């Protein structure tokens, strides 16, 4: 989808599970080329390597799930700082996560500690997408205008619609909630509190 909409873009795909990577090739026609590469490794390790090389990205799409949560080591302030370091000055992050868990306020606080203002979109499937940008988020009306412009490029994929973008909201800071860190990331404990 990204290559179709932005033919000049270079896309690095990172997948930890070799079986998923094989399945993408065998069953979904995924093929590497000079603008599309696949690395089979942990996402945090990949980010750290790219940071050491001085690589910069305009956009990072973070979609890392275990059975019911994002892996703890990819929810911490230290990881998000490493991720921010590989973004360009106006670089954007969009992270797929879960809504309605006890982890949400901590996850919000962590993204806010690293990126400042964050926006979120709750989906009908129980996911929530966290958005932020190194240079700060534009006003919501600008997002709607940009979505209208992009919807033409992504028309085959039914994404970036005006109605979806209109549902994006700013996440308010919550007092008394500390960011998750490499030393304090009790995601598994928080998730065990689920009703």
Backbone as CSV, one residue per row, in Angstrom:
resi,resn,N_x,N_y,N_z,CA_x,CA_y,CA_z,C_x,C_y,C_z
1,UNK,0.830,-1.198,0.000,0.000,0.000,0.000,0.866,1.251,0.000
2,UNK,1.887,1.276,0.817,2.759,2.453,0.905,3.517,2.640,-0.400
3,UNK,4.043,1.555,-0.945,4.773,1.685,-2.207,3.863,2.106,-3.349
4,UNK,2.638,1.627,-3.341,1.705,2.013,-4.394,1.361,3.499,-4.283
5,UNK,1.155,3.983,-3.060,0.780,5.379,-2.860,1.966,6.319,-3.001
6,UNK,3.144,5.856,-2.600,4.360,6.673,-2.639,5.463,5.876,-3.329
7,UNK,5.467,5.819,-4.661,6.407,4.963,-5.391,7.877,5.263,-5.099
8,UNK,8.204,6.463,-4.697,9.599,6.801,-4.427,10.070,6.444,-3.030
9,UNK,9.165,5.990,-2.176,9.515,5.719,-0.781,10.347,4.450,-0.650
10,UNK,11.305,4.483,0.267,12.031,3.267,0.662,11.376,2.767,1.938
11,UNK,11.032,1.489,1.983,10.321,0.914,3.117,11.159,-0.207,3.716
12,UNK,11.434,-0.105,5.009,12.084,-1.172,5.762,11.019,-1.861,6.606
13,UNK,10.841,-3.161,6.398,9.884,-3.952,7.163,10.678,-4.780,8.155
14,UNK,10.213,-4.802,9.399,10.884,-5.572,10.448,9.866,-6.530,11.055
15,UNK,10.218,-7.802,11.095,9.333,-8.836,11.631,10.162,-9.797,12.465
16,UNK,9.736,-10.050,13.685,10.519,-10.909,14.578,10.339,-12.398,14.273
17,UNK,9.201,-12.780,13.727,8.885,-14.190,13.543,9.196,-14.634,12.110
18,UNK,10.181,-15.522,11.928,10.517,-15.980,10.575,9.335,-16.647,9.860
19,UNK,8.435,-17.281,10.611,7.275,-17.928,9.985,6.342,-16.883,9.364
20,UNK,6.200,-15.746,10.008,5.361,-14.675,9.461,6.007,-14.124,8.186
21,UNK,7.314,-13.951,8.225,8.028,-13.455,7.041,7.876,-14.430,5.876
22,UNK,8.038,-15.726,6.137,7.868,-16.746,5.083,6.450,-16.741,4.541
23,UNK,5.483,-16.619,5.428,4.082,-16.604,5.021,3.783,-15.407,4.117
24,UNK,4.373,-14.261,4.420,4.176,-13.069,3.587,4.682,-13.310,2.169
25,UNK,5.812,-13.985,2.065,6.395,-14.274,0.742,5.570,-15.338,0.013
26,UNK,5.283,-16.431,0.698,4.635,-17.578,0.059,3.160,-17.318,-0.255
27,UNK,2.445,-16.697,0.684,0.992,-16.591,0.538,0.477,-15.211,0.118
28,UNK,1.298,-14.161,0.294,0.805,-12.814,0.019,1.629,-12.066,-1.025
29,UNK,2.546,-12.756,-1.665,3.301,-12.142,-2.753,4.287,-11.076,-2.343
30,UNK,4.683,-11.071,-1.068,5.682,-10.096,-0.618,7.014,-10.402,-1.289
31,UNK,7.638,-9.377,-1.859,8.935,-9.567,-2.508,9.798,-8.339,-2.256
32,UNK,11.003,-8.575,-1.778,11.934,-7.459,-1.571,12.380,-6.907,-2.917
33,UNK,12.712,-5.643,-2.927,13.284,-5.006,-4.110,14.198,-3.884,-3.646
34,UNK,14.646,-3.040,-4.557,15.611,-2.007,-4.165,14.997,-0.919,-3.275
35,UNK,13.666,-0.915,-3.113,13.021,0.064,-2.236,12.215,-0.584,-1.114
36,UNK,12.277,-1.896,-1.025,11.523,-2.618,-0.003,12.412,-3.719,0.568
37,UNK,12.737,-3.598,1.853,13.602,-4.604,2.472,12.928,-5.201,3.701
38,UNK,13.294,-6.429,4.010,12.753,-7.153,5.151,13.893,-7.574,6.055
39,UNK,13.764,-7.256,7.333,14.717,-7.704,8.353,13.959,-8.573,9.338
40,UNK,14.446,-9.788,9.551,13.819,-10.685,10.516,14.608,-10.573,11.814
41,UNK,14.075,-9.746,12.714,14.692,-9.515,14.017,13.747,-8.723,14.907
42,UNK,14.111,-8.592,16.146,13.331,-7.806,17.090,13.339,-6.338,16.673
43,UNK,12.196,-5.661,16.753,12.090,-4.266,16.344,12.978,-3.333,17.126
44,UNK,13.152,-3.577,18.412,14.004,-2.694,19.212,15.464,-2.845,18.799
45,UNK,15.876,-4.050,18.503,17.243,-4.281,18.027,17.450,-3.563,16.696
46,UNK,16.470,-3.658,15.798,16.562,-2.983,14.500,16.697,-1.467,14.688
47,UNK,15.863,-0.893,15.544,15.908,0.554,15.784,17.278,0.955,16.322
48,UNK,17.794,0.183,17.247,19.109,0.493,17.828,20.204,0.456,16.758
49,UNK,20.160,-0.540,15.877,21.158,-0.642,14.793,21.036,0.537,13.833
50,UNK,19.815,0.900,13.474,19.611,2.023,12.556,20.076,3.331,13.192
51,UNK,19.871,3.461,14.471,20.316,4.661,15.197,21.836,4.775,15.155
52,UNK,22.515,3.657,15.373,23.988,3.662,15.330,24.512,4.028,13.947
53,UNK,23.768,3.632,12.898,24.168,3.947,11.523,23.829,5.389,11.139
54,UNK,23.043,6.077,11.989,22.621,7.429,11.665,21.459,7.486,10.682
55,UNK,20.723,6.395,10.546,19.581,6.355,9.628,18.460,7.234,10.150
56,UNK,17.710,7.829,9.209,16.571,8.670,9.557,15.358,8.241,8.741
57,UNK,14.202,8.279,9.373,12.949,7.890,8.750,11.943,9.021,8.869
58,UNK,11.129,9.181,7.837,10.046,10.166,7.869,8.856,9.639,8.667
59,UNK,8.636,8.334,8.592,7.486,7.711,9.254,7.909,6.372,9.837
60,UNK,7.447,6.102,11.052,7.598,4.777,11.646,6.204,4.290,12.013
61,UNK,5.854,3.120,11.501,4.602,2.457,11.838,4.951,1.305,12.778
62,UNK,4.537,1.426,14.016,4.864,0.425,15.029,3.639,-0.450,15.254
63,UNK,3.771,-1.714,14.908,2.651,-2.655,15.015,3.194,-3.946,15.605
64,UNK,3.507,-3.911,16.878,4.134,-5.052,17.558,3.182,-5.574,18.632
65,UNK,2.710,-6.776,18.428,1.779,-7.372,19.390,2.263,-8.722,19.872
66,UNK,1.996,-8.980,21.144,2.000,-10.346,21.632,0.532,-10.745,21.643
67,UNK,0.120,-11.679,22.480,-1.279,-12.123,22.446,-2.251,-11.010,22.822
68,UNK,-1.917,-10.246,23.845,-2.882,-9.240,24.303,-2.241,-7.901,24.640
69,UNK,-0.986,-7.721,24.271,-0.333,-6.452,24.565,0.879,-6.257,23.661
70,UNK,1.417,-5.053,23.729,2.675,-4.746,23.044,3.795,-5.257,23.935
71,UNK,4.835,-5.873,23.387,5.925,-6.370,24.235,6.480,-5.252,25.124
72,UNK,6.708,-5.578,26.396,7.125,-4.580,27.378,8.319,-3.742,26.916
73,UNK,9.305,-4.378,26.300,10.517,-3.650,25.934,10.290,-2.657,24.795
74,UNK,9.084,-2.702,24.191,8.752,-1.747,23.132,7.693,-0.747,23.581
75,UNK,7.531,-0.636,24.899,6.599,0.345,25.460,7.302,1.374,26.337
76,UNK,8.606,1.271,26.472,9.298,2.089,27.459,9.800,3.425,26.892
77,UNK,10.056,4.324,27.807,10.575,5.650,27.446,11.901,5.522,26.699
78,UNK,12.757,4.622,27.150,14.058,4.458,26.505,13.906,4.004,25.057
79,UNK,12.992,3.060,24.813,12.767,2.615,23.444,12.219,3.754,22.590
80,UNK,11.246,4.472,23.102,10.656,5.569,22.329,11.671,6.672,22.058
81,UNK,12.608,6.890,22.978,13.671,7.866,22.725,14.575,7.387,21.590
82,UNK,14.896,6.095,21.577,15.694,5.538,20.479,14.940,5.672,19.161
83,UNK,13.644,5.416,19.212,12.817,5.522,18.020,12.744,6.982,17.542
84,UNK,12.579,7.901,18.469,12.545,9.329,18.111,13.858,9.747,17.455
85,UNK,14.962,9.180,17.901,16.274,9.533,17.357,16.449,9.123,15.898
86,UNK,15.662,8.148,15.419,15.785,7.756,14.008,14.758,8.464,13.119
87,UNK,13.934,9.325,13.720,12.975,10.100,12.940,13.599,11.404,12.465
88,UNK,13.181,11.869,11.296,13.610,13.174,10.799,12.998,14.267,11.675
89,UNK,13.358,15.514,11.423,12.866,16.627,12.244,11.346,16.739,12.270
90,UNK,10.683,16.332,11.205,9.215,16.323,11.171,8.677,14.900,11.160
91,UNK,9.504,13.939,11.572,9.123,12.539,11.507,7.903,12.214,12.347
92,UNK,7.120,11.251,11.854,5.848,10.873,12.465,5.922,9.428,12.950
93,UNK,5.289,9.182,14.086,5.111,7.809,14.557,3.622,7.524,14.651
94,UNK,3.248,6.335,14.212,1.887,5.812,14.388,2.055,4.427,14.992
95,UNK,1.543,4.266,16.214,1.733,3.006,16.936,0.389,2.344,17.199
96,UNK,0.260,1.087,16.821,-0.952,0.320,17.030,-0.897,-0.302,18.421
97,UNK,-1.932,-0.068,19.215,-1.971,-0.590,20.569,-3.400,-1.033,20.892
98,UNK,-3.682,-1.215,22.184,-4.998,-1.664,22.624,-5.689,-0.554,23.397
99,UNK,-7.004,-0.486,23.296,-7.765,0.453,24.111,-8.398,-0.301,25.274
100,UNK,-8.750,0.431,26.309,-9.511,-0.138,27.410,-8.748,-1.045,28.345
101,UNK,-7.424,-0.919,28.425,-6.656,-1.733,29.373,-6.076,-0.826,30.454
102,UNK,-5.709,-1.384,31.608,-5.085,-0.573,32.653,-3.733,0.020,32.226
103,UNK,-3.181,-0.493,31.143,-1.890,-0.011,30.653,-2.002,1.336,29.917
104,UNK,-3.193,1.686,29.429,-3.382,2.864,28.580,-2.834,4.152,29.197
105,UNK,-3.160,4.511,30.454,-2.634,5.774,30.992,-1.102,5.806,31.066
106,UNK,-0.500,4.651,31.358,0.958,4.565,31.430,1.585,4.692,30.041
107,UNK,0.956,4.049,29.080,1.424,4.141,27.702,1.317,5.592,27.214
108,UNK,0.183,6.245,27.511,0.022,7.653,27.152,1.126,8.508,27.766
109,UNK,1.349,8.314,29.063,2.361,9.104,29.774,3.747,8.894,29.175
110,UNK,4.029,7.690,28.723,5.335,7.383,28.137,5.506,8.092,26.799
111,UNK,4.514,7.998,25.927,4.583,8.699,24.641,4.654,10.212,24.847
112,UNK,3.894,10.732,25.814,3.915,12.165,26.076,5.274,12.613,26.612
113,UNK,5.915,11.784,27.423,7.234,12.138,27.967,8.271,12.271,26.858
114,UNK,8.116,11.508,25.786,9.095,11.514,24.702,8.692,12.469,23.576
115,UNK,7.413,12.487,23.217,6.983,13.240,22.039,6.164,14.487,22.358
116,UNK,5.772,14.683,23.605,4.902,15.819,23.926,3.469,15.466,23.605
117,UNK,2.821,16.285,22.792,1.429,16.056,22.440,1.272,14.779,21.630
118,UNK,0.286,13.983,22.014,-0.043,12.800,21.220,-1.536,12.825,20.892
119,UNK,-1.865,12.208,19.782,-3.246,12.029,19.373,-3.528,10.532,19.355
120,UNK,-4.805,10.178,19.409,-5.163,8.762,19.343,-6.438,8.588,18.550
121,UNK,-6.554,7.409,17.971,-7.755,7.018,17.241,-8.163,5.648,17.757
122,UNK,-9.333,5.565,18.382,-9.872,4.280,18.823,-10.638,3.661,17.664
123,UNK,-10.333,2.395,17.376,-11.006,1.718,16.269,-12.139,0.848,16.800
124,UNK,-13.004,0.426,15.910,-14.127,-0.422,16.302,-13.683,-1.833,16.670
125,UNK,-12.428,-2.171,16.410,-11.923,-3.515,16.687,-11.187,-3.603,18.024
126,UNK,-11.195,-2.525,18.817,-10.531,-2.547,20.114,-9.092,-2.076,20.078
127,UNK,-8.627,-1.701,18.908,-7.276,-1.147,18.799,-7.339,0.358,19.028
128,UNK,-6.205,0.923,19.335,-6.071,2.371,19.317,-4.749,2.689,18.663
129,UNK,-4.767,3.697,17.829,-3.570,4.122,17.125,-3.093,5.398,17.808
130,UNK,-1.840,5.403,18.221,-1.228,6.571,18.858,-0.408,7.291,17.795
131,UNK,-0.631,8.594,17.654,0.080,9.402,16.664,0.866,10.502,17.364
132,UNK,2.058,10.745,16.876,2.782,11.932,17.297,3.817,12.274,16.238
133,UNK,4.419,13.431,16.428,5.406,13.919,15.473,6.498,14.645,16.234
134,UNK,7.714,14.472,15.779,8.856,15.088,16.455,8.669,16.598,16.562
135,UNK,8.222,17.239,15.497,8.057,18.690,15.505,6.751,19.169,16.096
136,UNK,5.969,18.297,16.714,4.672,18.662,17.266,3.555,18.357,16.285
137,UNK,2.393,18.061,16.817,1.244,17.698,15.986,0.555,18.950,15.440
138,UNK,0.107,18.878,14.190,-0.656,19.996,13.624,-2.067,20.024,14.212
139,UNK,-2.780,21.137,14.054,-4.176,21.184,14.516,-5.026,20.138,13.805
140,UNK,-6.099,19.716,14.459,-6.959,18.656,13.916,-7.507,19.011,12.535
141,UNK,-7.837,20.269,12.306,-8.387,20.663,11.004,-7.373,20.415,9.892
142,UNK,-6.086,20.627,10.177,-5.045,20.335,9.187,-4.981,18.840,8.887
143,UNK,-5.191,18.015,9.919,-5.181,16.567,9.707,-6.314,16.150,8.777
144,UNK,-7.484,16.749,8.951,-8.619,16.421,8.087,-8.310,16.815,6.648
145,UNK,-7.742,18.017,6.455,-7.387,18.456,5.104,-6.363,17.532,4.467
146,UNK,-5.365,17.117,5.245,-4.342,16.206,4.719,-4.942,14.844,4.395
147,UNK,-5.882,14.388,5.234,-6.531,13.093,4.986,-7.317,13.133,3.685
148,UNK,-7.993,14.250,3.422,-8.739,14.380,2.167,-7.787,14.236,0.986
149,UNK,-6.631,14.898,1.068,-5.655,14.828,-0.020,-5.097,13.415,-0.179
150,UNK,-4.835,12.741,0.939,-4.269,11.393,0.880,-5.291,10.330,0.509
151,UNK,-6.559,10.598,0.770,-7.571,9.571,0.519,-7.597,9.153,-0.950
152,UNK,-7.213,10.061,-1.851,-7.149,9.723,-3.274,-6.056,8.681,-3.510
153,UNK,-4.892,8.899,-2.900,-3.783,7.948,-3.064,-4.104,6.585,-2.471
154,UNK,-4.874,6.582,-1.386,-5.171,5.341,-0.678,-6.585,4.840,-0.931
155,UNK,-7.221,5.286,-2.002,-8.624,4.930,-2.247,-8.835,3.419,-2.370
156,UNK,-7.859,2.704,-2.870,-7.997,1.251,-3.004,-7.986,0.525,-1.665
157,UNK,-7.560,1.223,-0.608,-7.374,0.569,0.688,-8.361,1.038,1.748
158,UNK,-9.259,1.963,1.417,-10.294,2.444,2.337,-9.716,2.916,3.665
159,UNK,-8.623,3.666,3.590,-8.044,4.258,4.799,-7.836,5.735,4.557
160,UNK,-7.455,6.452,5.595,-7.203,7.893,5.539,-8.463,8.655,5.148
161,UNK,-9.627,8.133,5.535,-10.865,8.831,5.214,-11.048,10.017,6.147
162,UNK,-11.834,10.980,5.686,-12.104,12.165,6.505,-12.786,11.778,7.809
163,UNK,-13.715,10.822,7.756,-14.427,10.437,8.977,-13.495,9.786,9.992
164,UNK,-12.532,8.995,9.501,-11.574,8.373,10.424,-10.710,9.427,11.076
165,UNK,-10.218,10.361,10.293,-9.346,11.387,10.851,-10.116,12.301,11.790
166,UNK,-11.384,12.553,11.499,-12.200,13.397,12.371,-12.352,12.774,13.755
167,UNK,-12.182,11.447,13.862,-12.304,10.760,15.144,-11.018,10.808,15.967
168,UNK,-9.947,11.355,15.404,-8.692,11.454,16.143,-8.823,12.532,17.215
169,UNK,-8.385,12.213,18.406,-8.467,13.171,19.503,-7.134,13.343,20.198
170,UNK,-6.940,14.509,20.774,-5.736,14.778,21.560,-5.858,14.022,22.873
171,UNK,-4.771,13.412,23.313,-4.756,12.690,24.584,-4.292,13.666,25.663
172,UNK,-5.166,13.899,26.622,-4.836,14.808,27.727,-3.849,14.135,28.678
173,UNK,-2.976,14.947,29.267,-2.039,14.400,30.241,-2.775,14.099,31.543
174,UNK,-2.423,12.989,32.133,-3.051,12.557,33.373,-2.034,12.678,34.499
175,UNK,-2.404,13.383,35.545,-1.481,13.587,36.667,-1.297,12.304,37.466
176,UNK,-0.095,12.144,38.009,0.190,11.018,38.886,0.464,9.703,38.182
177,UNK,0.624,9.733,36.863,0.929,8.506,36.118,2.337,8.638,35.558
178,UNK,3.197,7.733,35.953,4.593,7.779,35.518,4.782,7.036,34.196
179,UNK,5.728,7.525,33.378,6.050,6.802,32.147,6.635,5.425,32.457
180,UNK,6.445,4.509,31.536,7.073,3.197,31.634,8.538,3.336,31.251
181,UNK,9.407,2.650,31.950,10.841,2.696,31.660,11.381,1.278,31.600
182,UNK,12.625,1.153,31.170,13.248,-0.174,31.158,13.315,-0.752,32.572
183,UNK,13.360,0.109,33.579,13.401,-0.353,34.969,12.012,-0.554,35.559
184,UNK,10.994,0.102,34.964,9.628,0.003,35.472,8.664,-0.113,34.300
185,UNK,8.370,-1.362,33.938,7.453,-1.609,32.831,6.581,-2.815,33.169
186,UNK,5.670,-2.631,34.115,4.886,-3.779,34.587,3.654,-4.069,33.740
187,UNK,3.832,-4.100,32.413,2.704,-4.338,31.533,1.951,-5.603,31.856
188,UNK,2.684,-6.679,32.114,2.018,-7.951,32.395,1.199,-7.876,33.680
189,UNK,1.680,-7.107,34.667,0.927,-6.969,35.917,-0.317,-6.120,35.715
190,UNK,-0.167,-5.038,34.967,-1.310,-4.166,34.706,-2.382,-4.898,33.913
191,UNK,-1.967,-5.676,32.927,-2.941,-6.386,32.108,-3.662,-7.483,32.895
192,UNK,-3.017,-7.984,33.952,-3.699,-9.003,34.766,-4.829,-8.393,35.575
193,UNK,-4.879,-7.050,35.643,-5.973,-6.372,36.344,-7.214,-6.207,35.492
194,UNK,-7.139,-6.625,34.221,-8.288,-6.504,33.314,-9.518,-7.157,33.912
195,UNK,-10.683,-6.509,33.760,-11.919,-7.123,34.273,-12.271,-8.380,33.500
